[in-house]
Amino acid sequence: MGLFDFGKKKEPEKPKMMKRNYHAANAGRLFADFSDSERSADSELYPALTRIRARARDLARNNEYVRRYLNLLKNNVVGPAGIGLQVKSTDPDGSLDQEGNQAVENAFKLWARRGNCTVNGSMSFVDVQKLVIESLARDGEVFIILHRANQFHDTFAIEVLEADQVDEEKNEKLPNGHEIRMGVEVDQYRKPVAYHFLTNHPGDYDFATKIGVSKHTRVPANKVIHIYQRLRAGQTRGESWLSPALGAIKQLDGWREASIVAARMGASKMGFFTSPSGDGFVADDMQDDVPYIEASPGSFHQLPTGVDFKAFDTGYPTNEFESFHKAVLKGVASGLGISYAALANDLEATSYSSIRQGALDERDTYRNLQNFLIDQMVRPIFEVWLGAAMEGSSFGIGMIKYEKFVYSAEFRGRTWQWVDPIKDAQGMILSLQAGMISISDAAEHYGKDAEELFSQIQRDKQMSERFGISYAMEPYGTQKMPVNPEGYEDSDNADVQG
């Protein structure tokens, strides 16, 4: 401030423009269509849940890529044999209770057969697992009701219900402090207390056998398994796994249909004759007093007097079709968490390394989903079944040993052979020899249990002796075996202690 500035009025400073530190928060015209919603997970799901689910089902019925995605999930997450059970309970001396473990495993396999595990007897437990994983991907959630009654095998059976039967429109606050959110009753901690099911499927228009409006049935939460992936804290219902890719799939579907129609039009070449009088012209039909002619490949028509034909070339098919189609499908595959090659069934121009990397990423996704299915569905159902079966002593072991067997149960999903099984096996041998893994680890890598593997080898030896056949393999003894990490045979192999 200068010497003569004391009597001057100070001008107010203009506010400085704040510079955004995050480009993602820019609000310019290029970001005008960026959604700024701060709503909760339930508030965003509620108005969109039914429509997203309906659109996902439509694509599951009519789009070949969505159908392949669902089949890939069923084949890789569940597989032909489903999630397997292995019981590892021990006796007081630390040895495995082989007799008890086998009894539990055999009894569970019997219950899991078609006709025993579901209330309507129409599915096996493997079928249920496949239905659940497809329902999760398509609808976003699935409900399983646990039924106890003497009419069921081991007095226990399950009922799988679609997400529609838990009424999304039922939302209210209850006098006891509970709250119903989209049909799910929760307490003050947002823990599910009960589920409000509709007595009839709301979309069963043609086969409704009960007269009157569908009513609600309140089922306690301890009798319901609600399976869905929680993407946000406080989320009460599940959203379709197809949701991020629905728009792109639908637009690609429409573009392909239009391209095919244009290509057909372009392929339907035809010619015209003209004459001064226009004699012989006959239109195929009239529309708004305008005659028109149906175009078909190789057809020739005569034009009337004064009519001139202007050629229309669709330009299809073009060389850009395949590249654009592939680019869109790559984005769809990324949104679904699988490789483009698997979704499009396209191995053209793929190398060994690209297939290997894609397979690794994909299998990690499938393993995560296997663990999710085990934790959310298979283990809870096994625990309820074991209690019901032991209460009735259906396989000779009473309820007193429930904790012994329920906490020692292990579940194992399907595994996959490596792209190059020879290299995979040799790498496993080197790891065993170096002490980096155990035989149990190696057996688990191939979807087996070490105890089961040893038992099978022993039975094979005994059977070969009974038939007088020399058992030529000693898999855990001293033998010649290739250990070249490059996967090629080595003529100078030394004796290796396996």
C-alpha positions in Angstrom: 0.0 0.0 0.0 1.3 3.4 -1.0 1.8 6.5 1.3 -1.3 8.3 0.0 -3.6 5.2 -0.3 -4.9 5.4 3.3 -8.0 7.4 2.4 -9.0 5.4 -0.6 -11.7 2.8 -0.6 -10.4 -0.7 -1.1 -11.9 -2.4 -4.2 -13.3 -5.9 -3.4 -11.2 -8.7 -4.9 -12.8 -10.7 -7.6 -13.3 -14.3 -6.7 -10.7 -16.5 -8.3 -11.8 -19.2 -10.7 -11.3 -22.6 -9.0 -9.3 -24.9 -11.2 -10.5 -28.5 -11.0 -7.9 -30.9 -9.8 -9.8 -33.9 -11.3 -10.6 -33.9 -15.0 -13.3 -36.5 -14.1 -15.2 -33.8 -12.4 -15.3 -31.4 -15.3 -18.7 -30.0 -16.1 -18.2 -28.6 -19.6 -20.3 -29.3 -22.7 -18.3 -32.4 -23.4 -19.4 -33.9 -20.1 -23.0 -32.7 -20.3 -24.4 -36.2 -20.7 -22.3 -37.6 -17.8 -24.7 -38.8 -15.0 -24.0 -37.2 -11.6 -26.4 -39.3 -9.6 -25.6 -39.6 -5.9 -28.5 -41.9 -5.1 -28.1 -45.0 -3.0 -27.8 -48.5 -4.6 -31.4 -49.3 -3.9 -32.7 -46.0 -5.2 -30.9 -46.5 -8.5 -32.0 -50.2 -8.7 -35.7 -49.7 -7.8 -36.9 -48.0 -11.0 -34.7 -50.0 -13.4 -34.7 -53.5 -11.9 -37.7 -55.0 -13.7 -36.8 -53.5 -17.1 -33.2 -54.6 -17.0 -34.2 -58.1 -16.0 -36.8 -58.3 -18.8 -34.3 -57.0 -21.4 -31.7 -59.5 -20.3 -34.2 -62.4 -20.6 -35.1 -61.2 -24.1 -31.5 -61.3 -25.2 -31.0 -64.7 -23.5 -33.8 -66.0 -25.7 -32.8 -64.4 -29.0 -29.2 -63.4 -29.0 -26.6 -66.1 -29.8 -23.8 -64.3 -27.9 -25.7 -64.0 -24.7 -26.7 -67.6 -25.0 -23.1 -68.6 -25.5 -22.1 -66.5 -22.4 -24.6 -68.3 -20.3 -23.5 -71.7 -21.6 -19.8 -70.8 -20.9 -20.8 -70.0 -17.3 -22.6 -73.3 -16.8 -19.8 -75.3 -18.4 -16.9 -73.7 -16.6 -18.3 -72.6 -13.2 -20.4 -75.7 -12.6 -19.2 -78.2 -15.2 -20.6 -81.7 -15.9 -20.3 -83.0 -12.3 -21.0 -79.8 -10.4 -19.3 -78.7 -7.2 -17.9 -81.8 -5.5 -17.9 -82.6 -1.8 -14.9 -84.0 0.1 -15.3 -84.6 3.9 -12.0 -84.6 5.9 -13.1 -85.2 9.5 -10.5 -86.9 11.8 -10.6 -89.2 14.8 -9.1 -88.2 18.2 -5.8 -89.8 17.2 -5.6 -87.4 14.2 -6.2 -90.1 11.5 -9.0 -89.6 8.9 -12.3 -91.0 9.8 -12.6 -92.8 6.5 -15.8 -94.7 7.3 -17.7 -91.7 8.6 -16.4 -89.4 5.8 -17.5 -91.9 3.2 -20.9 -92.3 4.8 -21.6 -88.6 4.7 -20.4 -88.3 1.1 -22.5 -91.2 -0.1 -25.6 -89.9 1.7 -25.2 -86.5 0.2 -24.7 -87.9 -3.3 -27.9 -89.9 -2.8 -29.8 -86.8 -1.7 -28.4 -84.8 -4.7 -29.9 -87.1 -7.2 -32.8 -86.1 -9.5 -36.0 -86.7 -7.6 -34.6 -86.1 -4.1 -33.2 -82.7 -3.7 -35.9 -80.4 -5.1 -39.5 -80.1 -3.9 -40.9 -81.0 -7.4 -38.4 -83.8 -8.0 -37.5 -82.5 -11.5 -33.8 -81.6 -11.0 -30.6 -83.0 -9.6 -28.4 -80.8 -7.5 -26.1 -80.3 -10.5 -29.1 -79.1 -12.5 -29.9 -76.7 -9.6 -26.4 -75.3 -9.7 -26.6 -74.7 -13.4 -30.0 -73.1 -13.1 -28.7 -70.8 -10.3 -25.6 -69.6 -12.2 -27.6 -68.9 -15.3 -30.3 -67.1 -13.3 -27.6 -65.0 -11.5 -26.1 -63.9 -14.8 -29.4 -63.2 -16.5 -31.6 -61.9 -13.7 -29.0 -60.8 -11.2 -30.3 -62.8 -8.3 -32.1 -66.0 -7.3 -34.0 -67.2 -4.3 -33.9 -70.7 -2.8 -36.5 -71.7 -0.1 -35.4 -74.4 2.3 -38.2 -76.9 3.0 -38.4 -79.4 5.9 -41.1 -82.1 5.8 -41.3 -85.9 6.2 -42.3 -86.3 2.6 -38.9 -85.3 1.3 -35.8 -87.5 1.1 -33.8 -86.9 4.4 -36.8 -84.7 5.3 -35.2 -81.8 3.4 -35.7 -80.3 -0.1 -35.1 -77.0 -1.9 -37.3 -74.8 -4.1 -35.8 -72.4 -6.6 -37.8 -69.2 -7.3 -37.3 -66.5 -9.8 -36.6 -62.9 -8.6 -40.0 -61.8 -9.9 -41.7 -63.5 -7.0 -40.2 -61.2 -4.4 -42.3 -58.1 -4.9 -40.1 -55.1 -5.8 -43.2 -52.9 -5.3 -43.5 -53.7 -1.6 -41.8 -50.9 0.2 -42.8 -49.7 3.7 -41.7 -49.0 7.2 -43.0 -51.3 9.9 -44.0 -50.4 13.5 -41.3 -52.6 15.0 -38.6 -50.6 13.3 -38.1 -52.9 10.4 -38.2 -51.8 6.8 -39.3 -53.5 3.7 -37.2 -52.7 0.7 -38.3 -54.2 -2.6 -39.9 -57.1 -0.9 -37.0 -57.8 1.5 -37.6 -57.0 5.2 -34.5 -55.8 7.0 -33.8 -54.7 10.6 -32.0 -51.5 11.7 -28.7 -53.0 10.6 -30.0 -53.8 7.2 -29.8 -57.5 7.9 -32.6 -59.5 6.1 -35.3 -60.7 8.5 -37.8 -62.0 6.1 -38.8 -62.1 2.4 -42.2 -61.2 1.1 -43.0 -63.6 -1.8 -46.0 -63.4 -4.1 -48.1 -66.5 -4.0 -48.2 -66.5 -7.9 -45.5 -65.5 -10.4 -46.6 -62.0 -11.6 -46.0 -62.9 -15.2 -47.9 -66.2 -15.2 -50.7 -64.7 -17.3 -51.7 -67.8 -19.3 -51.5 -70.5 -16.8 -52.6 -68.9 -13.5 -54.5 -71.7 -11.7 -55.5 -69.7 -8.7 -58.4 -67.2 -8.8 -57.9 -63.8 -7.4 -55.1 -61.3 -6.9 -51.7 -62.7 -5.9 -51.0 -62.2 -2.2 -47.9 -62.0 -0.2 -46.4 -64.7 1.9 -43.8 -63.8 4.6 -41.0 -66.3 4.8 -38.4 -65.9 7.6 -34.8 -65.2 6.4 -33.4 -68.4 8.0 -35.5 -70.4 5.5 -34.4 -68.5 2.4 -31.1 -68.3 0.5 -30.9 -65.0 -1.4 -28.0 -65.2 -3.9 -26.7 -62.1 -5.6 -23.4 -60.2 -6.0 -23.2 -57.1 -3.9 -21.7 -54.3 -6.0 -22.4 -51.5 -3.5 -22.8 -51.2 0.3 -26.4 -51.2 1.3 -27.6 -53.0 -1.8 -30.7 -55.1 -1.1 -31.4 -56.7 -4.5 -29.2 -57.9 -7.3 -28.7 -56.5 -10.8 -28.2 -58.5 -14.0 -24.5 -59.3 -14.8 -25.5 -58.5 -18.4 -26.3 -54.9 -17.4 -23.1 -53.2 -18.6 -23.3 -54.9 -22.0 -27.0 -54.8 -22.7 -27.0 -51.6 -24.7 -24.1 -52.6 -26.9 -25.5 -56.1 -27.5 -28.9 -54.7 -28.5 -27.4 -52.1 -30.8 -25.1 -54.6 -32.4 -28.0 -57.0 -32.9 -30.0 -54.2 -34.7 -27.0 -53.2 -36.8 -26.4 -56.8 -37.9 -30.0 -57.2 -38.9 -30.0 -54.0 -40.9 -26.7 -55.0 -42.5 -28.1 -58.4 -43.5 -31.2 -56.8 -45.0 -29.0 -54.3 -46.9 -26.8 -57.1 -48.2 -29.8 -59.1 -49.4 -31.1 -56.0 -51.2 -27.7 -55.5 -52.8 -27.6 -59.1 -53.9 -31.1 -59.0 -55.4 -29.9 -57.5 -58.8 -32.6 -57.0 -61.3 -33.1 -55.3 -64.7 -35.7 -53.2 -66.4 -37.1 -52.9 -69.9 -38.5 -49.7 -71.2 -40.8 -49.1 -74.2 -42.4 -45.9 -75.7 -45.9 -47.2 -74.9 -45.2 -49.0 -71.7 -47.3 -52.0 -72.9 -47.0 -55.1 -70.8 -46.4 -53.3 -67.5 -48.1 -55.0 -64.6 -47.3 -53.8 -61.0 -47.2 -56.3 -58.2 -49.4 -54.1 -56.0 -50.5 -50.6 -55.3 -49.7 -48.6 -52.2 -51.1 -45.0 -51.9 -52.0 -45.1 -55.6 -48.3 -45.7 -56.4 -47.5 -49.0 -58.2 -44.5 -51.0 -56.9 -42.6 -54.1 -58.0 -41.2 -56.8 -55.8 -37.5 -57.2 -56.3 -36.0 -60.7 -56.5 -32.6 -62.0 -57.7 -32.3 -62.2 -61.5 -35.7 -60.7 -62.2 -36.6 -58.3 -65.1 -39.5 -56.0 -65.2 -41.0 -53.5 -67.7 -41.5 -49.9 -66.7 -44.6 -47.9 -67.7 -44.4 -44.8 -69.9 -42.7 -41.8 -68.3 -41.2 -43.8 -65.5 -37.4 -43.6 -65.0 -35.6 -46.0 -62.7 -33.0 -44.6 -60.3 -30.6 -47.2 -59.1 -30.1 -47.6 -55.3 -26.9 -49.4 -54.1 -26.8 -50.3 -50.5 -23.0 -50.8 -50.5 -23.3 -54.0 -48.5 -21.6 -56.2 -47.7 -18.5 -54.1 -47.0 -15.1 -54.8 -45.8 -15.8 -52.8 -42.6 -18.4 -55.2 -41.4 -16.1 -57.7 -39.7 -13.7 -55.2 -38.1 -16.6 -53.2 -36.6 -18.4 -56.3 -35.5 -15.3 -57.6 -33.8 -14.6 -54.2 -32.1 -18.0 -54.1 -30.5 -17.8 -57.7 -29.4 -14.5 -57.1 -27.7 -16.1 -54.4 -25.6 -19.0 -56.7 -24.8 -16.7 -59.5 -23.8 -14.8 -57.1 -21.5 -18.0 -56.1 -19.8 -18.9 -59.7 -19.2 -15.5 -60.7 -17.9 -14.6 -63.3 -20.5 -12.3 -63.3 -23.5 -13.3 -62.2 -26.9 -12.2 -65.5 -28.4 -14.4 -67.5 -26.1 -17.5 -65.2 -26.5 -17.2 -65.0 -30.3 -15.9 -68.5 -30.7 -13.2 -66.9 -32.9 -9.8 -68.4 -32.9 -8.7 -66.9 -36.2 -5.4 -65.0 -36.0 -4.8 -66.0 -32.3 -1.4 -67.1 -31.1 -0.5 -69.5 -28.4 0.5 -66.7 -26.0 -2.8 -64.8 -26.6 -4.9 -67.9 -26.0 -2.8 -68.6 -22.9 -3.3 -65.2 -21.4 -7.0 -65.1 -22.2 -7.5 -68.5 -20.7 -5.7 -67.5 -17.5 -7.8 -64.4 -17.0 -10.9 -66.3 -17.8 -10.2 -69.1 -15.5 -9.6 -66.7 -12.6 -13.0 -65.3 -13.2 -14.6 -68.8 -13.2 -12.7 -69.7 -10.0 -14.0 -66.6 -8.3 -17.5 -67.5 -9.3 -17.0 -71.1 -8.1 -16.0 -69.8 -4.7 -19.0 -67.4 -4.7 -21.4 -70.3 -5.6 -19.9 -72.5 -2.9 -20.1 -69.8 -0.2 -23.5 -68.5 -1.1 -25.3 -71.7 -2.1 -23.6 -75.1 -1.9 -22.2 -74.9 1.6 -25.4 -73.4 3.2 -27.5 -76.1 1.6 -25.1 -78.9 2.7 -25.2 -77.6 6.3 -29.0 -77.7 6.4 -29.2 -81.1 4.7 -26.6 -82.6 7.1 -28.6 -81.4 10.1 -31.8 -82.8 8.7 -30.2 -86.1 7.7 -28.5 -86.5 11.1 -31.7 -85.7 13.0 -33.4 -88.7 11.2 -30.2 -90.8 11.4 -30.7 -91.6 7.7 -27.1 -92.8 7.3 -26.3 -94.1 10.7 -24.6 -91.1 12.3 -26.5 -89.0 14.9 -26.7 -85.3 15.4 -24.0 -85.4 18.2 -21.4 -85.5 15.4 -22.8 -82.7 13.4 -19.9 -80.2 14.1 -17.3 -82.9 13.4 -18.5 -83.3 9.9 -19.9 -79.9 9.0 -16.7 -78.1 9.7 -14.5 -80.6 7.9 -16.5 -80.5 4.6 -14.6 -79.2 1.6 -16.0 -78.3 -1.8 -14.1 -78.3 -5.0 -15.2 -77.0 -8.4 -14.1 -78.3 -11.8 -10.6 -77.7 -13.1 -9.2 -77.2 -16.5 -6.4 -78.9 -18.5 -3.7 -76.6 -19.6 -3.3 -75.4 -23.1 -0.2 -77.5 -23.3 -0.7 -80.4 -20.9 2.8 -81.8 -21.3 4.4 -78.5 -20.1 1.9 -78.3 -17.3 2.7 -81.8 -16.1 6.4 -81.3 -16.3 6.2 -78.0 -14.4 4.2 -79.8 -11.7 6.9 -82.5 -11.4 9.6 -79.9 -11.1 7.6 -78.1 -8.3 7.1 -81.4 -6.5 10.8 -82.3 -6.7 11.8 -78.8 -5.4 9.4 -79.1 -2.5 7.5 -76.0 -3.6 4.1 -77.9 -3.6 2.7 -81.1 -2.1 1.0 -84.0 -3.7 -2.2 -82.7 -2.3 -1.6 -79.4 -4.1 -0.9 -81.2 -7.4 -4.0 -83.4 -7.0 -6.2 -80.4 -6.3 -4.8 -78.7 -9.4 -6.4 -81.5 -11.4 -9.6 -81.4 -9.4 -8.8 -84.5 -7.3 -8.2 -85.2 -3.7 -4.9 -86.8 -2.6 -6.6 -89.4 -0.5 -9.0 -90.3 -3.2 -6.1 -90.4 -5.7 -4.0 -92.8 -3.6 -7.0 -95.0 -3.0 -7.7 -95.2 -6.7 -4.1 -96.1 -7.5 -4.2 -98.8 -4.8 -7.5 -100.2 -6.2 -6.1 -100.2 -9.7 -3.0 -102.2 -8.5 -5.2 -104.7 -6.7 -7.4 -105.2 -9.7 -4.5 -105.7 -12.0 -3.1 -108.4 -9.7 -6.5 -110.1 -9.6 -6.6 -110.3 -13.4 -2.9 -111.2 -13.6 -1.9 -108.0 -15.4 1.5 -106.4 -14.7 1.1 -102.9 -13.3 3.8 -101.0 -15.3 3.6 -97.6 -13.6 5.1 -96.6 -10.3 4.1 -92.9 -10.2 5.9 -92.0 -7.0 9.0 -94.2 -7.4 12.4 -93.9 -9.1 11.9 -93.8 -12.9 12.9 -92.2 -16.1 10.8 -89.2 -16.9 11.3 -86.0 -18.9 11.8 -82.9 -16.8 13.0 -80.5 -19.5 11.1 -77.3 -18.7 10.9 -76.4 -22.4 8.7 -79.4 -22.9 11.0 -81.4 -25.3 12.3 -84.9 -24.8 15.9 -85.1 -23.5 17.9 -88.1 -24.5 20.2 -87.7 -21.5 17.5 -87.9 -18.8 18.8 -89.0 -15.5 17.0 -91.1 -12.9 14.6 -88.8 -11.1 13.2 -89.4 -7.6 9.5 -88.6 -8.0 
